[in-house]
Amino acid sequence: MHMNTPPTFFIISGNFPESGIAIPTVDRKTLKKIFGELIRYKGKTAKDRLKLHIARMLASEPFLRLFSKEKIVSAEGDIVSQIYNIFEDYIFPICSGSKKFLIPLFLKDSGDLYGYAKVYEKNGNGDQYGRNEVEKLKKLEKIEFKNASAPKILEVGETENLFFYILSTKGDLKKYKGIENAHINWLLQLSQKTGEYIIFEKSKFHERLNWEVDFLKSKFIHSADMIEKLYKKAEDKLNGKTFLFSLTMREFPFYQALYSPNEFFCLDWEYAEYEFPPVFDFFSLAISEAVSREKGSYNTKYAEGVKKTFFRKNREIKKYTKKLFNAYRLDRETSFWFFLLYMLDQLYIHAEAGHNLSAERGVSLLDKMRKTEEFSINTWL
């Protein structure tokens, strides 16, 4: 099969192709549009956004040559040439990370944004997350939400080595700087339209969590006893009770949604599962905002963020929990046990995906929940 030659790409961050961003050599107008999209989708911190804004102002091929970390000289069959042969009708940068490639696709004739592609390498079952997102988004297309939506699937395909799909996007989207009422309203809509009340031990979630806990005990042998005891304690407290289970993203940081004047646009459904506790998404949402305000290493920021959000008096969080816990049929005590299960589920997500540092963070926090008063039910909310 003839492989077309990709344009020159310049690595502007990271250790590409394992992680980072590669920018193609294109005209200045399109290059500015590329950096505009990177600000929107990759600028998670103020520092990241400032760097990308400066790059957008200076965007040009000489700028790329001067300030890039490295130029990519693509060879036949390498990952860049494989991706290029799928999307050669478009202009695109390549963003790599979390075992996938995120690729904004720009039309060659106008330079306008067409959509976003996600590409997964098939080795090691990395494509399972992409296939899960496609499945969930196709089902979501059949549901009508008020002033909110998720991307639509425009195209799905695969090669011998890669699984890929193209997602729709919206014009004039902006980033949230923290939690807004729109996030809470979205969680209520999603749980109402996809959920049902089920006895805890009869839910698919309970069945799934049993499997996850067995995986975690085999993965973290030295912490297996702790994991088992925490799970059994939460299970005992929740058995026999009825709760709302629904389609849940499982990871929902506040920046995972964008907005236009009239719409909330929710991204990233790779980990989504039906019949999960919807409160998991609120836990993820609240922690993401708290972590964004902390300083230090991520593990330090995470532990501090969790403590300040859920294990101290927090009027802002109380405002949200009052609204959500009513809908989810949770009281203060049961929400604590679901938080413990959320932490186990998070540990599973990161351990199964090979995110070892994040997994270690989860084990450390679970150990504190078992041993210390500051992370106990006595200080919860």
C-alpha positions in Angstrom: 0.0 0.0 0.0 1.4 3.4 -0.9 1.9 5.7 2.1 1.7 9.4 1.4 4.4 11.7 2.9 3.2 13.7 5.9 4.0 17.4 6.3 6.8 18.4 8.7 5.6 18.4 12.3 7.3 20.2 15.2 7.0 19.0 18.8 6.2 21.9 21.0 5.7 20.0 24.3 6.1 16.6 25.9 7.9 13.5 24.9 6.0 12.8 21.6 4.6 10.3 20.6 4.1 9.1 24.2 2.8 12.5 25.2 2.9 16.1 24.0 1.8 18.1 21.0 3.1 18.1 17.5 2.2 21.0 15.1 2.3 20.8 11.3 3.9 23.5 9.1 1.0 25.3 7.6 0.0 28.9 6.7 -0.1 31.5 9.5 -3.9 31.8 9.4 -4.5 28.1 9.9 -1.7 27.9 12.5 -3.5 30.6 14.6 -6.7 28.6 14.4 -4.8 25.5 15.6 -3.4 27.3 18.6 -6.9 28.6 19.3 -8.2 25.1 19.6 -5.3 24.0 21.7 -6.1 26.8 24.1 -9.7 25.7 24.4 -9.1 21.9 24.7 -5.5 21.6 26.2 -5.2 24.8 28.3 -6.2 23.3 31.6 -4.1 25.7 33.8 -3.5 29.5 33.5 0.2 28.8 32.8 -0.7 26.4 29.9 -3.2 29.0 28.5 -0.6 31.8 28.7 2.0 29.8 26.8 -0.5 28.8 24.1 -1.8 32.4 23.8 1.8 33.6 23.2 2.4 30.9 20.7 -0.8 31.9 18.9 0.3 35.5 18.7 3.7 34.5 17.3 2.4 31.6 15.1 4.5 31.1 12.0 6.8 28.4 10.6 10.0 30.3 11.7 8.5 30.5 15.3 8.0 26.7 15.2 11.5 26.1 14.0 13.0 28.4 16.7 11.0 27.3 19.7 10.0 23.7 19.1 11.7 20.9 21.0 12.2 18.8 17.9 11.3 18.3 14.3 9.6 15.1 13.3 11.1 13.3 10.3 8.4 10.8 9.6 9.2 7.3 8.3 6.9 4.9 6.4 4.8 3.0 8.9 5.5 5.1 12.0 2.6 6.5 14.0 2.7 9.9 12.4 2.5 8.4 8.8 -0.2 6.0 9.9 -2.3 8.9 11.3 -1.6 11.0 8.3 -2.8 8.3 5.9 -6.2 8.2 7.7 -6.7 12.0 7.8 -4.7 13.3 4.8 -7.7 15.2 3.6 -7.4 17.5 6.6 -4.9 19.8 8.3 -4.2 18.8 11.9 -2.0 18.9 14.9 -1.5 15.8 17.0 -2.0 15.8 20.8 -0.8 12.6 22.5 -1.5 11.4 26.0 -3.4 8.8 28.1 -2.8 6.1 25.5 -4.6 8.0 22.7 -4.1 10.7 20.1 -6.5 13.7 20.1 -6.6 15.4 16.7 -8.5 18.6 15.8 -9.3 18.3 12.0 -9.3 21.5 9.9 -10.7 21.7 6.4 -7.9 22.3 3.8 -9.9 24.8 1.7 -11.2 27.1 4.4 -9.0 26.3 7.5 -12.3 25.9 9.5 -12.5 23.3 12.2 -14.5 20.2 11.1 -14.4 18.0 14.2 -12.1 16.1 16.6 -10.6 12.7 15.9 -9.5 10.3 18.6 -7.0 7.5 17.6 -6.1 4.5 19.8 -3.4 2.0 19.1 -4.9 -1.5 19.3 -1.9 -3.1 21.2 -2.7 -3.8 24.8 -6.5 -3.3 24.4 -6.0 0.5 24.5 -8.8 0.9 22.0 -11.4 -0.5 24.5 -11.9 3.0 25.9 -12.5 4.5 22.4 -15.0 1.8 21.5 -16.8 2.4 24.8 -17.0 6.1 24.1 -18.5 5.4 20.6 -21.1 3.1 22.0 -22.1 5.5 24.8 -22.3 8.6 22.4 -24.4 6.7 19.9 -26.9 6.0 22.6 -26.8 9.6 23.9 -27.8 10.8 20.4 -31.2 9.4 21.0 -31.8 11.4 24.1 -32.9 15.1 24.1 -31.4 17.3 26.8 -32.4 20.8 27.6 -29.7 23.4 26.6 -27.1 20.6 26.7 -25.5 18.0 24.5 -22.6 15.6 23.9 -20.6 15.2 20.7 -22.0 13.2 17.8 -20.1 10.4 16.0 -19.3 11.5 12.5 -17.2 8.6 11.4 -15.7 5.4 12.9 -13.0 3.3 11.3 -9.9 1.2 11.9 -6.7 0.0 10.3 -4.6 -3.0 11.2 -3.0 -1.1 14.1 -5.4 1.8 14.9 -9.0 2.4 15.9 -10.3 5.9 15.2 -13.4 8.0 15.2 -14.4 11.6 14.5 -16.5 13.6 16.8 -18.6 16.7 16.1 -17.9 20.0 17.8 -19.6 23.3 18.2 -18.6 26.9 17.3 -17.8 29.6 19.8 -17.2 27.2 22.7 -15.5 28.5 25.9 -13.9 26.9 28.9 -15.4 26.9 32.4 -13.1 28.2 35.1 -14.8 26.2 37.9 -18.1 24.6 38.9 -21.2 26.4 37.7 -24.9 25.6 38.1 -24.8 24.3 34.5 -22.6 21.4 35.7 -25.1 20.5 38.4 -28.1 20.8 36.1 -26.3 18.6 33.6 -25.8 15.9 36.2 -29.4 16.0 37.2 -30.6 15.7 33.6 -28.3 12.9 32.8 -29.3 10.9 35.9 -33.0 11.6 35.4 -33.0 10.6 31.7 -30.8 7.5 32.0 -31.3 6.3 35.6 -33.5 4.0 37.6 -33.8 3.2 41.3 -32.4 -0.3 42.1 -31.5 -2.2 45.3 -27.8 -1.8 45.8 -26.8 -5.5 45.8 -29.0 -6.2 42.7 -27.4 -3.5 40.6 -24.9 -4.1 37.8 -22.6 -1.6 39.6 -22.4 -4.0 42.6 -21.5 -6.9 40.3 -18.9 -4.8 38.5 -17.4 -3.5 41.7 -16.9 -7.0 43.1 -14.8 -7.7 40.0 -12.9 -4.4 40.3 -12.1 -5.1 43.9 -10.7 -8.6 43.0 -8.5 -6.9 40.4 -7.3 -4.4 42.9 -6.4 -7.0 45.5 -4.3 -8.9 42.9 -2.7 -5.6 41.7 -1.9 -4.1 45.1 -1.0 -7.3 47.1 0.4 -5.4 50.1 -2.8 -3.3 50.4 -5.2 -6.2 49.6 -6.4 -6.6 53.1 -7.1 -2.8 53.4 -9.0 -2.8 50.1 -11.1 -5.8 51.1 -12.0 -4.4 54.6 -13.0 -1.0 53.2 -15.1 -2.5 50.5 -16.9 -4.9 52.8 -17.7 -2.1 55.3 -19.2 0.1 52.6 -21.1 -2.9 51.1 -22.6 -3.8 54.5 -23.8 -0.2 55.0 -25.4 0.0 51.6 -26.9 -3.5 51.1 -30.7 -3.7 51.2 -31.1 0.0 50.3 -32.5 1.5 47.1 -30.5 4.1 45.2 -30.5 5.8 41.8 -28.1 4.3 39.2 -27.6 5.8 35.8 -25.2 6.5 33.0 -22.2 7.9 34.7 -19.0 9.4 33.2 -17.0 8.3 36.3 -14.5 11.1 35.6 -16.0 14.5 35.2 -13.6 17.4 35.9 -15.2 20.8 35.5 -13.1 21.5 32.3 -14.5 18.4 30.7 -17.5 20.6 29.6 -17.5 23.7 27.4 -20.2 26.2 26.8 -21.6 28.5 24.2 -24.2 31.2 25.0 -27.1 28.7 24.9 -25.6 25.3 25.4 -23.6 23.1 27.7 -21.3 20.7 25.7 -20.0 17.6 27.6 -16.9 15.8 26.4 -15.0 12.6 27.1 -17.0 9.5 27.7 -14.3 6.8 27.5 -14.9 5.5 31.0 -18.7 6.0 31.0 -20.9 3.1 32.3 -24.6 2.5 32.7 -26.1 1.7 36.1 -23.4 3.4 38.1 -23.9 5.8 41.0 -24.4 9.3 39.5 -22.9 10.9 42.6 -19.5 9.6 41.3 -19.6 12.4 38.7 -20.2 15.0 41.4 -17.3 13.7 43.5 -15.0 14.0 40.4 -16.4 17.5 39.6 -15.9 18.9 43.1 -12.4 17.4 43.5 -11.2 18.8 40.1 -12.1 22.3 41.2 -10.4 21.9 44.6 -7.2 20.5 43.1 -7.1 23.4 40.6 -6.8 25.8 43.6 -4.0 23.9 45.4 -0.2 24.2 45.0 2.5 21.5 45.1 2.8 18.1 43.6 -0.4 16.5 42.2 -0.6 13.9 45.0 -0.4 16.7 47.6 -2.9 18.8 45.8 -5.3 15.9 45.5 -5.2 14.9 49.2 -5.6 18.5 50.3 -8.4 19.1 47.7 -10.3 16.1 49.0 -9.9 17.1 52.6 -11.0 20.8 52.1 -13.9 19.8 49.9 -15.5 16.9 51.8 -13.9 16.6 55.2 -14.3 20.2 56.4 -17.3 22.5 56.5 -17.7 23.8 53.0 -20.7 26.0 52.3 -20.3 26.0 48.5 -20.2 22.2 48.4 -23.1 22.0 50.8 -25.2 24.0 48.4 -24.6 21.5 45.6 -25.0 18.3 47.8 -28.4 19.5 49.1 -29.7 19.7 45.5 -28.1 16.5 44.2 -28.4 14.2 47.3 -32.1 14.8 47.3 -32.4 13.5 43.7 -30.1 10.6 44.4 -31.8 9.5 47.6 -28.6 9.9 49.6 -28.1 11.2 53.1 -24.9 12.3 54.7 -23.8 8.9 55.9 -24.6 6.9 52.7 -22.9 9.5 50.6 -19.7 8.8 52.6 -19.8 5.1 51.8 -20.4 5.9 48.1 -17.4 8.2 48.3 -15.3 5.3 49.5 -16.6 3.2 46.6 -15.8 6.1 44.2 -12.2 6.0 45.5 -12.0 2.3 44.8 -13.4 2.8 41.3 -10.9 5.6 40.7 -8.1 3.4 41.8 -9.3 0.7 39.4 -9.5 3.1 36.5 -6.0 4.4 36.9 -4.4 1.0 37.8 -6.0 -0.7 34.8 -4.9 2.1 32.5 -1.4 1.9 33.8 -1.4 5.3 35.4 0.8 4.2 38.3 1.4 7.6 40.0 -2.4 8.3 40.1 -3.0 4.8 41.4 -0.4 5.3 44.2 -2.3 8.5 45.1 -5.5 6.5 45.4 -4.0 3.8 47.6 -2.5 6.5 50.0 -5.8 8.2 50.4 -7.7 5.0 51.0 -5.2 4.1 53.7 -5.9 7.5 55.3 -9.6 6.9 55.2 -9.1 3.6 57.1 -6.6 4.9 59.7 -7.1 8.6 60.3 -9.9 10.7 61.9 -9.4 13.6 59.4 -10.7 11.4 56.6 -13.4 9.6 58.6 -17.2 9.6 58.5 -17.0 11.9 61.6 -15.5 14.7 59.6 -17.4 14.0 56.4 -19.4 17.0 55.1 
